[in-house]
Amino acid sequence: MQSSTSPQRRTWTADRSARCFVTTHALGTYVLLEAARTHALRYLQVSTDEVYGSIEQGTSQSFPPCALLALFATKTGADLLVQSYFHTYALPALICRGSNNYAPTSIPRSSSR
């Protein structure tokens, strides 16, 4: 079965989505970090294990980031911004990288994995 979406359309959609991710993850994280710093708050960054890349290669918190899609690359950038605020401003910050759990009856999903 052939896809009804042309390669040009998929590229345009990916580019458009990437702009949205950059705005949300980079700028949004910056705004929240500045608010936390200004008001002396602790900061929790909810991220994803997708910043490590493909699950077929295995993942570990000791692995360097290896994001495969724009969404996860911008999340990686946001995570690094949080780390920089931790080191530069001594902002109390945590990054939580949750993962998806799969079972024999799980419904497959579209992702970088």
N, C-alpha and C positions, 0 to 999 in steps of 0.2 A: 504494500500500500504506500502510495506516494504522499508526502506531506503537502497540505494545501497552502503552506506558507513558503514563499520564495526565499532563497538565501539572502537576497537584498532586504527583504522585509525583516527577517530574523536579525540581521546585522543592525538595521536601523533600530529595532526594538531593543537590542542589547545595548547599543550606544545610548539610547534615550534612558534606559534603565540605569546605566552606569552613572549618568549625570545625577539622577535622583539619589543613588546610593552615596555618591560623593557628598552631595549636599546634606543628606540625612546623617550619614556616619561621621564624616570629617567635621563639617561645620556644627552639626548638632552636638557632637561630643565636645567640641571646643566650648560651645556656649554653656553646656552643663558643667564642664570642668571649671570654667571661670566662675560660675555661680557658686560651686562648692568651695573654691578657693576664697572667694570674697566673703562668704558667710561661714568659713571655718567648718565645713561639713565633711563627713566621710563620703567617699564616692565608690559606687559599685557599678562596674561595667559588665553587662550581660552580653557575652559574645557567643561564639560557636566553635566546636571542634573542627569545623570546616576550614579554619585558617591553616590547619596542618596539611591539607590536601586530601588525597585519595585514601580511603580506608583500606584498599587492597594492599597498600604499602605499609599499613599499620600506622598508628599514631601514638605519640607520647608528648607530654608537656615539655620534654627536653628537646623536641624537634624544633628546628627553625620554621617560621611561617612559610607556607608553600600554597597559597590560595590559588584555585584553578578558575574561578569565575569572578567577575567584577564585584558582585555582592560581597564575597568573602575577602577579596583584596581590600575593599574599603573598610570592612570590619577589622582586618589586620591593621590597617593604618590607624583606625580609631583606638585599637588596643595599644599601639605604640605611642600614641598621643597621651593616653592615660599613664603609661610607664614614664613618659617624659615629665609629666606633672608630679608624679611620685618622687622622682629624682631631683627635679629642679626646684620645686616648691615644697617638698616634704608633705605633699597632700596625701592624707591617708586614703589609699585606694586599693581595691581588689578587682581582679578580672576573673569572671566565672565563665568557663567554656564548657557548656553542657554538650551532651551528645545524644543522638537518637538511639533508641533501643529497638531491636528487631526480634521478631518471633516467627515461627513457621507460618503463622496465619497473617503476618503483616501484609499490608497493601504496598506494593512497590511505589516509590515516588521518584519524581524527576529531580536530580541533583547532580552535583559534581562527582558523586561517588559512583 
